[in-house]
Amino acid sequence: MPAITEALTRKGYTTPTPVQSQAIPPALSGKDIFATAQTGTGKTAAFAIPILQRLAETPATGAVRALILAPTRELAIQIYDQFVLYGGGLRLRTAVIYGGVSQKKQEDELRRKPDILVATPGRLLDLMSQKLVNLHKVEMLVLDECDRMLDMGFIHDIRKVTAQVPRHRQTLLFSATVPAEIRKLAADLLNEPVQIDVEPPAGKAALIVQQLYSVDRTDKVSLLKYLLDELKVEQALVFTRTKRGADRLARVLDKGGYSSRAIHGDKSQSQRESALRLFKSGDVMLLIATDLASRGIDVKELGHVFNYDLPGDAESYTHRIGRTGRAGQEGIAVSFTRPDDKDVLKQLRQRFGSELQFIDEHPWPASLTEAPAPVKQETAKPAANRGNRNNRFRRR
């Protein structure tokens, strides 16, 4: 369709990614799809383009015709932005609804009778219970990052929502991993789906340099500051295990001259949007995030990802480091390890093998036995060369 093609051309998209080339043709023909694809493989366009084209070719019904479910507010907003971008030249209306904010503005959007609705499950069910959303004319249903919705406990909400859409519809399910419950859900919702399994692009792992530093808990901040200077980091996404840890680390780094913001589930929607906006615009150097809050963060040409705390499994680690090394660019993923990370390190060795670089030579190597966590907030040793930090990242 010319309008969609023109939008893609303006953004410089010329060659489809593997998931796009495999998913778009069957999706255009109306087939159900069960796709396994990692974050960053271009899967949003893989369902957005066929939805826009199919809806543009048929008359409006005055009701929601395509429903996209996403696990987080950030991802829902990102998907909405992509639909607006690709469908800007079409006579189609798109709306997005999510929790954590007043529903008044979202009610106004729903009254305009959108053709396409992007939603998080909880807020969607809320509005459905208030009779503000009707799904009886949905023709196309997308479940994006289904494994993450399962992790977040949305599986029952998904089943409640899907029970309200017509049985005769097209369903597209995308998931980075396929545990047994996802397979069961797919079997219940999909009709003779086209199976798509997209491996990370050839050479992608090689584009991400994976470095692991063994360091005691009390020296993590010191090592992080040291590496930010030594690696000449312009911007980075830093992962912590807990919300409190994200807030504490952001405060310490910000005071130390490394402009930082924390993003996690306890932040208000306005705080999360502000942090993302500042990070994407380059006004903030470091975004400190927990795993759930990180979904939907999409920053092109992000050179560095830090695992301040390693996640509990290799799948989460793969998702995290996939935030760098995108679009053919090189990236560096730095992880701090401790003696109690043995289980996840075993998984990482099995998955990545020689791609993992264990760095022993640094100013704060871990002791053989780590001391218990201190009660007081950790204090950092002076970091090398910090006086040369770019002033535009200082706290404003």
Summary of the structure (lengths in Angstrom):
residues: 396
radius of gyration: 22.1
end to end distance: 46.0
largest distance: 68.8
contacts: 1284
relative contact order: 0.13
helix: 42%
strand: 16%
